[in-house]
Amino acid sequence: MRILVTGASGLLGLNLCLEKAKEYDIYGIVHQTQLANVPFTSIRRDLTNKTTLSEIFNHTKPELVINCAAMANVDQCEKHPIQAAKINTEVPGNLARNCAKRAIPFIHISTDAVFDGKKGKYKETDIPNPLSIYAKTKLEGEKRVLEVNQHALIARVNFFGFSIKGTRSLAEYFLRNLIDGKKVKGFIDIIFSPLYVNDLVEILFKMIRKKLTGIYHVVSTDYLSKYDFGMLISEKFNLDGSLILPESYLKGNLIAQRSPNLFLDVSKLLSTGIEVPNVASAVDHFYSAYTNGLSDRIQSFYYADC
């Protein structure tokens, strides 16, 4: 099966491409970050160009499209709202339309941040109330996708893992600083339900095989604060947890508004028979991947001369 993956240099996109290149013919679209010596076909294109998008479909002839492309830096989205809207809203809609025309299954990766975080334990039927430009553009992206492609699958996610520069994941942030003996801040009042990225990849492909459509929450089964997440990392890797300083996000130098409680209910996903790990299991998998050298392997694919 030929699979087209956008955002192939991002945290989810790259891990997905690397894992599934063992089984499928993968075409990964990158934009600013080029890749070197990856075990799949890497194509550098600007997805905001509609003509380019049609050319990509005609060239790769995909049998499945997974949209991992996003402008995901929340504070950068506040500074560049027009660019955020192009990538997070317009591109998903255009991809979904192209897939609908060609009867190609389409998965769009969205975010838990579409909710305002006032109550937590959000179900797919709860009404979103995004607070930041990032969250607003991602929610609009969901709407665009469903407007043009009723068979699309939308996964609202929160994940961590190893990235190409070692800086795109909260788990990497804690791990890198703790290894270096540096103090870091951990927010005690932001709650979330993160999944290890490769667990997310496996769940997404189980959803594909079940031909699921519509919106699903795809996160871990439980929740914790970002401070407690850091402590979990420190304990698993036998690092000094006292370096993690508990702090309120309200004291942080953050540009965009954050949602304090993004615990998502995964009952809908569990009802399909798909198993979902809890956070502790996800951290176990993160640790195993690290000990097997995955972090160094992923960073080796970075093309520094681009």
C-alpha positions in Angstrom: 0.0 0.0 0.0 1.2 3.5 -0.9 0.8 6.0 2.0 1.3 9.7 1.7 2.3 11.3 5.0 2.5 15.1 5.4 4.7 16.7 8.0 7.2 13.9 7.7 9.9 15.7 9.5 7.7 16.4 12.5 7.6 14.4 15.7 4.6 12.2 14.7 5.2 12.3 11.0 8.8 11.1 11.1 8.2 8.3 13.7 5.2 7.1 11.7 7.1 7.1 8.5 10.1 5.2 10.0 7.9 2.6 11.7 5.6 2.0 8.8 8.3 2.0 6.1 8.9 -1.5 7.3 5.5 -2.6 5.9 4.4 0.0 3.4 5.5 2.2 0.5 5.8 5.6 2.3 6.0 9.0 0.7 6.8 11.7 3.3 6.3 15.4 2.5 8.6 17.8 4.2 8.9 21.6 3.9 11.5 23.5 5.9 13.4 20.5 7.5 15.0 18.2 5.0 15.8 14.6 5.8 18.9 12.5 4.9 19.1 8.7 4.4 15.6 7.9 5.6 14.1 4.5 4.6 11.2 6.1 2.8 10.7 8.5 -0.1 11.1 12.1 1.2 9.7 14.9 -1.0 10.2 18.5 -0.2 7.1 20.6 -1.2 5.0 23.6 0.0 1.6 22.2 0.9 0.0 25.6 0.9 0.3 25.7 -2.9 -2.9 24.0 -4.3 -1.2 23.3 -7.7 1.7 21.6 -5.9 -0.8 19.5 -3.9 -2.5 18.1 -7.0 0.9 17.3 -8.5 1.8 15.4 -5.3 -1.3 13.3 -5.5 -0.7 12.6 -9.3 2.9 11.7 -8.7 2.6 9.5 -5.6 -0.9 8.0 -6.3 -1.5 7.3 -2.6 -3.9 4.7 -1.3 -4.0 6.4 2.2 -3.2 10.0 3.2 -2.2 10.9 6.8 -2.0 14.6 7.5 0.6 15.2 10.3 1.6 18.7 9.0 0.9 21.5 11.4 2.2 24.8 12.7 2.4 23.4 16.3 4.4 26.0 18.2 1.6 27.6 20.1 3.3 30.9 20.8 4.6 31.2 17.2 1.0 30.9 16.0 0.1 33.9 18.0 2.8 35.9 16.3 2.0 34.6 12.8 -1.8 33.9 12.7 -2.0 34.1 8.9 0.6 31.4 8.4 -1.0 29.3 11.2 -4.4 29.5 9.3 -2.8 28.4 6.0 -1.1 25.4 7.5 -3.6 24.3 10.2 -6.8 25.2 8.4 -6.5 25.5 4.7 -4.1 22.6 4.1 -6.2 20.0 5.9 -9.2 21.1 3.9 -7.4 20.9 0.6 -6.0 17.5 1.4 -9.4 16.2 2.5 -11.0 17.5 -0.7 -8.3 15.8 -2.9 -8.9 12.6 -1.0 -12.7 12.8 -1.4 -12.4 13.3 -5.2 -10.1 10.3 -5.5 -12.0 8.1 -2.9 -8.7 7.8 -0.8 -9.0 7.2 3.0 -7.8 10.4 4.9 -6.7 10.8 8.5 -6.3 14.3 9.9 -4.3 14.8 13.1 -5.9 17.4 15.4 -5.3 18.4 19.0 -6.7 18.3 22.5 -6.3 22.0 22.7 -9.6 22.6 20.9 -11.1 22.7 24.4 -10.8 25.5 26.9 -9.8 23.2 29.8 -12.3 24.4 32.3 -13.7 21.0 33.2 -11.7 18.1 31.7 -12.8 14.6 30.8 -14.0 15.9 27.4 -16.0 13.7 25.1 -16.1 14.0 21.3 -19.7 15.4 21.8 -18.5 18.3 24.0 -18.5 21.7 22.3 -15.0 23.0 21.7 -13.9 26.4 22.9 -10.3 27.0 21.6 -8.4 29.8 23.4 -5.2 30.3 21.3 -4.6 31.0 17.6 -3.2 27.5 17.3 -6.2 25.9 18.8 -8.6 28.0 16.8 -6.9 27.2 13.5 -6.8 23.5 14.3 -10.5 23.5 15.1 -11.2 25.3 11.9 -9.1 22.6 10.2 -11.4 19.9 11.6 -14.4 21.8 10.3 -12.9 22.2 6.8 -12.1 18.5 6.6 -15.5 17.3 7.6 -17.2 19.9 5.2 -15.5 18.4 2.2 -14.9 14.8 3.2 -17.6 13.0 5.3 -15.5 9.8 5.4 -12.4 11.4 7.0 -11.0 10.3 10.3 -10.0 13.0 12.7 -7.8 12.1 15.7 -7.5 14.6 18.6 -4.1 13.8 20.1 -1.4 14.7 22.6 1.8 12.8 22.3 5.5 12.7 23.1 8.6 11.0 21.8 11.9 11.6 20.1 12.2 14.2 17.4 14.8 15.1 14.7 16.3 18.0 16.7 15.6 16.6 20.1 13.5 19.6 21.1 9.9 19.0 20.0 8.6 17.0 22.8 8.0 17.8 26.5 9.5 14.4 27.4 12.7 15.3 25.6 12.8 18.7 27.4 12.7 17.0 30.8 15.1 14.2 29.8 17.7 16.4 28.1 17.8 19.0 31.0 17.8 16.4 33.7 20.6 14.4 32.1 22.6 17.7 32.0 21.8 18.4 35.6 19.8 21.6 34.8 16.8 22.8 36.7 13.5 22.9 34.8 10.0 24.1 35.5 7.1 21.8 35.6 3.6 23.2 35.5 1.5 21.9 38.4 -1.8 23.2 37.0 -1.9 22.0 33.4 -3.4 18.5 33.1 -3.1 16.4 30.0 -3.2 12.8 28.8 -0.1 12.2 26.6 0.6 9.1 24.5 4.0 7.8 23.4 4.2 8.6 19.7 4.8 5.1 18.5 1.8 3.8 20.6 -0.2 6.5 18.8 1.0 5.3 15.4 -0.1 1.7 16.2 -3.5 2.9 17.4 -4.0 5.0 14.2 -3.3 2.0 12.0 -5.8 -0.1 14.0 -8.3 2.6 13.4 -7.6 2.6 9.7 -8.1 -1.2 9.6 -11.4 -0.8 11.3 -12.3 1.9 8.7 -13.3 4.4 11.5 -14.6 7.8 10.4 -15.4 11.0 12.3 -13.8 12.5 15.4 -12.0 10.4 18.0 -10.0 11.3 21.1 -6.7 9.4 20.9 -4.8 10.0 24.1 -3.8 7.9 27.1 -6.5 6.5 29.4 -5.5 8.6 32.4 -4.1 12.1 33.1 -1.5 14.0 35.2 0.1 17.4 35.5 3.1 18.4 33.5 5.1 18.5 36.7 4.1 14.9 37.6 4.9 13.9 34.0 8.4 15.3 34.5 8.7 13.4 37.8 7.6 10.2 36.0 10.4 10.7 33.4 13.0 11.3 36.2 12.0 8.2 38.1 12.0 6.0 35.0 15.4 7.2 33.9 16.8 7.3 37.4 17.5 11.1 37.3 17.3 13.8 39.9 13.6 14.8 40.2 14.5 17.6 42.6 15.7 19.6 39.6 12.1 19.9 38.4 10.6 23.0 40.0 6.8 23.0 40.5 5.3 26.2 39.1 2.0 27.6 37.9 1.7 28.1 34.2 0.2 31.5 35.1 3.7 32.6 36.2 5.3 31.4 33.0 6.3 33.7 30.2 3.7 32.4 27.8 2.3 34.4 24.9 -0.7 32.2 24.0 -3.5 31.2 26.4 -3.3 27.7 27.7 -6.1 25.3 28.6 -5.5 24.0 32.2 -7.3 20.7 32.0 -7.1 18.7 28.8 -8.0 15.3 30.1 -9.9 13.7 27.2 -12.3 10.8 27.5 -11.3 7.9 25.3 -14.5 5.8 25.8 -15.5 6.1 22.2 -12.1 4.7 21.0 -12.1 1.9 23.6 -15.6 0.9 22.5 -14.2 -0.2 19.2 -12.1 -2.8 20.9 -8.8 -0.9 20.5 -6.6 -1.0 23.6 -5.0 2.3 24.8 -2.1 2.5 27.3 -2.0 4.7 30.3 0.7 7.3 30.8 3.0 5.1 32.9 3.0 2.4 30.1 3.7 5.2 27.6 6.7 6.3 29.6 7.9 2.7 29.8 7.8 2.5 26.0 9.6 5.9 25.7 12.4 4.5 28.0 12.7 1.3 26.0 13.0 3.2 22.8 15.8 5.4 24.3 17.8 2.5 25.6 17.5 0.9 22.1 19.1 4.1 20.6 16.0 5.5 18.8 16.8 9.1 19.9 20.2 9.1 18.2 18.9 7.2 15.2 16.2 9.8 14.6 18.6 12.7 15.0 20.9 11.1 12.4 18.3 11.8 9.7 18.6 15.6 10.1 20.0 17.2 6.9 22.1 20.0 8.5 23.0 21.7 5.2 19.5 22.5 4.1 
